[in-house]
């Protein structure tokens, strides 16, 4: 179960969403400071974090899972499409970077999704997962988009990645501010982030883990069926 695209869009338009987004975006930028010349895929509800890629990357696409629905992003020239987690509508090894936000925790079959992401990731590419921390307030409160689906402890996420032929390379945390609405509290996000890193480091709202393909082990799982299923057309930049 997960929020649909409209609900997620509304969240990021709210006071708490506007405060949360730059806290996560800054950690993403720290891990991936330069996307120039790269092919970038966002999976789940990644548009709030893909804006820098539009001016840097060679190509950008945003794929949203069918149960979530889809929004037009960016409005002037949409790069979004609706697809199935078990059959991503892209050829093998197409993308240099894959950003997954609001995607893994709501997947019907997380391992199948990760094997599909493995398939479309280039051999030297990198995937960055942003997933809810099981220990955080964000994973406990229904008003949070990180509360539905499956949150993760770091060990659970590491095991899931290695089981699907990914090698975790770097771990970061973000979102120490509490998931409460209200303009005044949301405005304290930056200060709460700094305090939280020192006082309650295990209670961050999200884990961020960068992973690479492991080329050891069985071959990538093929897409189910002989035809790629794509519900709406995507316009790729480039």
C-alpha beads as a LAMMPS data file, in Angstrom:
LAMMPS data file: protein, C-alpha beads

238 atoms
237 bonds

1 atom types
1 bond types

-500.0 500.0 xlo xhi
-500.0 500.0 ylo yhi
-500.0 500.0 zlo zhi

Masses

1 110.0

Atoms # bond

1 1 1 0.000 0.000 0.000
2 1 1 1.252 3.472 -0.822
3 1 1 0.095 7.019 -1.434
4 1 1 -0.960 7.797 -4.975
5 1 1 0.823 10.364 -7.110
6 1 1 -1.717 13.083 -6.379
7 1 1 -1.406 12.629 -2.614
8 1 1 2.389 12.689 -2.831
9 1 1 2.261 15.831 -4.945
10 1 1 0.013 17.438 -2.324
11 1 1 2.426 16.409 0.435
12 1 1 5.358 18.104 -1.278
13 1 1 3.240 21.218 -1.697
14 1 1 2.466 21.328 2.031
15 1 1 4.552 23.151 4.642
16 1 1 6.077 19.971 6.036
17 1 1 6.730 18.603 2.538
18 1 1 8.442 21.821 1.441
19 1 1 10.648 21.573 4.533
20 1 1 11.420 17.861 4.093
21 1 1 12.305 17.939 0.391
22 1 1 15.499 20.070 0.601
23 1 1 16.777 18.013 3.539
24 1 1 16.625 14.840 1.457
25 1 1 17.702 16.619 -1.743
26 1 1 20.854 17.910 -0.072
27 1 1 21.903 14.376 0.878
28 1 1 21.231 13.187 -2.676
29 1 1 23.375 16.033 -4.025
30 1 1 26.186 15.136 -1.606
31 1 1 26.212 11.587 -2.957
32 1 1 25.736 12.549 -6.612
33 1 1 27.261 16.030 -7.032
34 1 1 27.572 15.847 -10.815
35 1 1 25.153 14.275 -13.305
36 1 1 26.559 15.878 -16.450
37 1 1 26.336 13.644 -19.491
38 1 1 24.602 10.802 -17.633
39 1 1 21.343 8.981 -18.306
40 1 1 19.132 9.239 -15.232
41 1 1 16.015 7.307 -14.248
42 1 1 13.779 8.193 -11.320
43 1 1 11.559 5.377 -10.049
44 1 1 8.612 5.754 -7.665
45 1 1 7.790 9.386 -6.947
46 1 1 11.154 10.922 -7.792
47 1 1 10.250 14.203 -9.608
48 1 1 10.731 16.413 -6.508
49 1 1 14.357 15.274 -6.476
50 1 1 15.086 15.127 -10.216
51 1 1 15.060 18.846 -10.954
52 1 1 18.890 19.206 -10.946
53 1 1 19.141 16.386 -13.475
54 1 1 17.119 18.328 -16.048
55 1 1 19.930 20.842 -16.533
56 1 1 22.810 18.372 -16.207
57 1 1 21.942 14.903 -17.469
58 1 1 22.018 13.731 -21.066
59 1 1 18.645 12.021 -20.605
60 1 1 16.031 11.948 -17.842
61 1 1 13.000 9.719 -17.334
62 1 1 10.649 9.260 -14.370
63 1 1 8.723 5.997 -14.090
64 1 1 5.876 5.618 -11.602
65 1 1 4.421 2.223 -10.630
66 1 1 0.921 1.477 -11.877
67 1 1 -0.813 1.490 -8.443
68 1 1 0.615 4.961 -7.754
69 1 1 -0.636 6.625 -10.901
70 1 1 1.266 9.287 -12.752
71 1 1 1.611 13.075 -12.898
72 1 1 2.884 15.200 -15.768
73 1 1 6.405 16.346 -14.903
74 1 1 7.743 18.756 -15.868
75 1 1 4.436 20.275 -17.017
76 1 1 5.855 21.897 -20.133
77 1 1 7.452 18.710 -21.463
78 1 1 6.487 15.612 -19.456
79 1 1 9.151 12.967 -18.927
80 1 1 6.955 10.731 -16.779
81 1 1 5.439 7.363 -17.613
82 1 1 3.418 4.660 -15.885
83 1 1 4.799 1.122 -15.811
84 1 1 4.879 -2.199 -13.990
85 1 1 7.497 -2.990 -11.349
86 1 1 8.064 -6.482 -12.738
87 1 1 8.652 -5.352 -16.319
88 1 1 10.342 -1.965 -16.668
89 1 1 9.861 -0.616 -20.218
90 1 1 13.535 0.024 -20.946
91 1 1 16.331 -1.953 -22.626
92 1 1 19.126 -3.517 -20.606
93 1 1 21.919 -1.340 -19.177
94 1 1 20.373 1.955 -20.344
95 1 1 20.798 4.177 -17.268
96 1 1 23.936 5.440 -15.535
97 1 1 22.045 6.575 -12.438
98 1 1 18.759 5.328 -10.950
99 1 1 17.108 7.241 -8.100
100 1 1 14.375 5.393 -6.185
101 1 1 12.123 7.463 -3.895
102 1 1 8.719 6.318 -2.571
103 1 1 9.230 3.187 -4.634
104 1 1 10.802 0.269 -2.807
105 1 1 8.686 0.374 0.364
106 1 1 5.437 0.174 -1.620
107 1 1 6.514 -2.526 -4.076
108 1 1 4.423 -5.677 -4.255
109 1 1 7.598 -7.706 -4.753
110 1 1 10.717 -5.782 -3.725
111 1 1 13.162 -8.396 -5.001
112 1 1 11.531 -8.506 -8.424
113 1 1 11.646 -4.711 -8.647
114 1 1 15.318 -4.603 -7.665
115 1 1 16.203 -7.239 -10.256
116 1 1 14.472 -5.124 -12.892
117 1 1 16.402 -2.057 -11.747
118 1 1 19.584 -4.165 -11.897
119 1 1 18.737 -5.068 -15.486
120 1 1 18.332 -1.488 -16.731
121 1 1 21.347 -0.129 -14.806
122 1 1 24.599 0.187 -16.758
123 1 1 27.484 -2.064 -15.619
124 1 1 29.358 0.881 -14.060
125 1 1 26.176 2.672 -13.013
126 1 1 24.904 3.539 -9.564
127 1 1 21.509 3.232 -7.893
128 1 1 20.463 5.439 -4.978
129 1 1 17.618 4.276 -2.738
130 1 1 15.768 6.637 -0.411
131 1 1 13.707 4.453 1.919
132 1 1 11.921 4.946 5.267
133 1 1 13.814 4.093 8.439
134 1 1 11.794 1.624 10.508
135 1 1 12.960 3.279 13.749
136 1 1 11.810 6.798 12.848
137 1 1 8.664 8.791 13.615
138 1 1 8.142 9.184 9.867
139 1 1 7.531 5.436 9.590
140 1 1 4.995 5.447 12.451
141 1 1 2.656 8.299 11.600
142 1 1 -0.035 7.782 8.964
143 1 1 0.169 11.423 7.929
144 1 1 3.665 10.694 6.583
145 1 1 4.198 9.331 3.056
146 1 1 6.974 7.162 4.511
147 1 1 4.552 5.370 6.867
148 1 1 2.807 3.133 4.329
149 1 1 4.392 0.029 2.922
150 1 1 7.490 -1.555 4.370
151 1 1 10.070 0.519 6.280
152 1 1 13.567 -0.889 6.724
153 1 1 16.297 -1.247 9.269
154 1 1 19.748 -0.825 7.727
155 1 1 20.516 -4.537 8.069
156 1 1 17.294 -5.540 6.295
157 1 1 18.037 -3.212 3.421
158 1 1 21.635 -4.405 3.116
159 1 1 20.476 -8.036 2.955
160 1 1 17.850 -7.241 0.346
161 1 1 20.414 -5.488 -1.835
162 1 1 23.019 -8.239 -1.655
163 1 1 20.345 -10.878 -2.321
164 1 1 19.490 -9.084 -5.571
165 1 1 23.086 -8.680 -6.756
166 1 1 23.727 -5.124 -5.617
167 1 1 26.736 -4.012 -3.602
168 1 1 26.024 -1.218 -1.072
169 1 1 28.740 1.424 -1.409
170 1 1 27.678 4.361 0.761
171 1 1 25.140 4.958 3.513
172 1 1 23.702 8.301 4.581
173 1 1 20.730 9.471 6.656
174 1 1 18.366 12.420 6.379
175 1 1 15.096 13.848 7.673
176 1 1 15.509 14.246 11.432
177 1 1 12.717 16.799 11.722
178 1 1 9.427 15.267 12.976
179 1 1 6.612 14.675 10.466
180 1 1 4.278 17.260 11.948
181 1 1 2.376 19.774 9.881
182 1 1 2.480 23.469 10.510
183 1 1 4.458 26.266 8.909
184 1 1 6.221 27.268 12.125
185 1 1 7.582 23.806 12.937
186 1 1 8.449 23.110 9.307
187 1 1 10.524 26.281 9.216
188 1 1 12.762 24.762 11.898
189 1 1 13.700 21.849 9.637
190 1 1 17.312 22.856 9.044
191 1 1 17.975 23.403 12.734
192 1 1 16.303 20.156 13.730
193 1 1 18.350 18.339 11.104
194 1 1 21.623 19.540 12.602
195 1 1 20.528 18.738 16.143
196 1 1 19.176 15.317 15.217
197 1 1 22.406 14.184 13.588
198 1 1 24.139 14.628 16.938
199 1 1 21.454 13.724 19.469
200 1 1 19.408 10.910 17.851
201 1 1 21.418 9.659 14.844
202 1 1 19.495 6.374 14.647
203 1 1 16.111 8.097 14.245
204 1 1 16.486 9.709 10.835
205 1 1 13.375 9.567 8.683
206 1 1 15.087 7.916 5.736
207 1 1 18.082 5.807 4.815
208 1 1 19.976 6.728 1.671
209 1 1 22.115 3.954 0.225
210 1 1 24.121 4.093 -2.985
211 1 1 24.647 0.709 -4.599
212 1 1 26.463 -0.726 -7.604
213 1 1 25.773 -3.800 -9.676
214 1 1 27.516 -6.929 -8.546
215 1 1 28.505 -8.943 -11.589
216 1 1 29.015 -12.117 -9.612
217 1 1 26.206 -14.636 -9.397
218 1 1 23.313 -15.633 -11.584
219 1 1 22.253 -13.662 -14.618
220 1 1 19.644 -10.946 -14.289
221 1 1 16.019 -12.064 -14.221
222 1 1 14.320 -11.518 -17.546
223 1 1 11.210 -9.395 -17.821
224 1 1 8.053 -11.457 -17.417
225 1 1 6.282 -12.054 -20.699
226 1 1 7.493 -11.408 -24.217
227 1 1 6.220 -7.861 -24.473
228 1 1 7.127 -4.784 -22.465
229 1 1 4.083 -3.238 -20.840
230 1 1 3.885 0.554 -20.817
231 1 1 0.649 2.231 -19.847
232 1 1 1.493 5.742 -21.055
233 1 1 4.173 7.027 -23.380
234 1 1 7.281 8.599 -21.908
235 1 1 9.111 11.410 -23.610
236 1 1 12.841 11.035 -22.971
237 1 1 14.979 14.116 -22.860
238 1 1 17.873 14.216 -25.260

Bonds

1 1 1 2
2 1 2 3
3 1 3 4
4 1 4 5
5 1 5 6
6 1 6 7
7 1 7 8
8 1 8 9
9 1 9 10
10 1 10 11
11 1 11 12
12 1 12 13
13 1 13 14
14 1 14 15
15 1 15 16
16 1 16 17
17 1 17 18
18 1 18 19
19 1 19 20
20 1 20 21
21 1 21 22
22 1 22 23
23 1 23 24
24 1 24 25
25 1 25 26
26 1 26 27
27 1 27 28
28 1 28 29
29 1 29 30
30 1 30 31
31 1 31 32
32 1 32 33
33 1 33 34
34 1 34 35
35 1 35 36
36 1 36 37
37 1 37 38
38 1 38 39
39 1 39 40
40 1 40 41
41 1 41 42
42 1 42 43
43 1 43 44
44 1 44 45
45 1 45 46
46 1 46 47
47 1 47 48
48 1 48 49
49 1 49 50
50 1 50 51
51 1 51 52
52 1 52 53
53 1 53 54
54 1 54 55
55 1 55 56
56 1 56 57
57 1 57 58
58 1 58 59
59 1 59 60
60 1 60 61
61 1 61 62
62 1 62 63
63 1 63 64
64 1 64 65
65 1 65 66
66 1 66 67
67 1 67 68
68 1 68 69
69 1 69 70
70 1 70 71
71 1 71 72
72 1 72 73
73 1 73 74
74 1 74 75
75 1 75 76
76 1 76 77
77 1 77 78
78 1 78 79
79 1 79 80
80 1 80 81
81 1 81 82
82 1 82 83
83 1 83 84
84 1 84 85
85 1 85 86
86 1 86 87
87 1 87 88
88 1 88 89
89 1 89 90
90 1 90 91
91 1 91 92
92 1 92 93
93 1 93 94
94 1 94 95
95 1 95 96
96 1 96 97
97 1 97 98
98 1 98 99
99 1 99 100
100 1 100 101
101 1 101 102
102 1 102 103
103 1 103 104
104 1 104 105
105 1 105 106
106 1 106 107
107 1 107 108
108 1 108 109
109 1 109 110
110 1 110 111
111 1 111 112
112 1 112 113
113 1 113 114
114 1 114 115
115 1 115 116
116 1 116 117
117 1 117 118
118 1 118 119
119 1 119 120
120 1 120 121
121 1 121 122
122 1 122 123
123 1 123 124
124 1 124 125
125 1 125 126
126 1 126 127
127 1 127 128
128 1 128 129
129 1 129 130
130 1 130 131
131 1 131 132
132 1 132 133
133 1 133 134
134 1 134 135
135 1 135 136
136 1 136 137
137 1 137 138
138 1 138 139
139 1 139 140
140 1 140 141
141 1 141 142
142 1 142 143
143 1 143 144
144 1 144 145
145 1 145 146
146 1 146 147
147 1 147 148
148 1 148 149
149 1 149 150
150 1 150 151
151 1 151 152
152 1 152 153
153 1 153 154
154 1 154 155
155 1 155 156
156 1 156 157
157 1 157 158
158 1 158 159
159 1 159 160
160 1 160 161
161 1 161 162
162 1 162 163
163 1 163 164
164 1 164 165
165 1 165 166
166 1 166 167
167 1 167 168
168 1 168 169
169 1 169 170
170 1 170 171
171 1 171 172
172 1 172 173
173 1 173 174
174 1 174 175
175 1 175 176
176 1 176 177
177 1 177 178
178 1 178 179
179 1 179 180
180 1 180 181
181 1 181 182
182 1 182 183
183 1 183 184
184 1 184 185
185 1 185 186
186 1 186 187
187 1 187 188
188 1 188 189
189 1 189 190
190 1 190 191
191 1 191 192
192 1 192 193
193 1 193 194
194 1 194 195
195 1 195 196
196 1 196 197
197 1 197 198
198 1 198 199
199 1 199 200
200 1 200 201
201 1 201 202
202 1 202 203
203 1 203 204
204 1 204 205
205 1 205 206
206 1 206 207
207 1 207 208
208 1 208 209
209 1 209 210
210 1 210 211
211 1 211 212
212 1 212 213
213 1 213 214
214 1 214 215
215 1 215 216
216 1 216 217
217 1 217 218
218 1 218 219
219 1 219 220
220 1 220 221
221 1 221 222
222 1 222 223
223 1 223 224
224 1 224 225
225 1 225 226
226 1 226 227
227 1 227 228
228 1 228 229
229 1 229 230
230 1 230 231
231 1 231 232
232 1 232 233
233 1 233 234
234 1 234 235
235 1 235 236
236 1 236 237
237 1 237 238
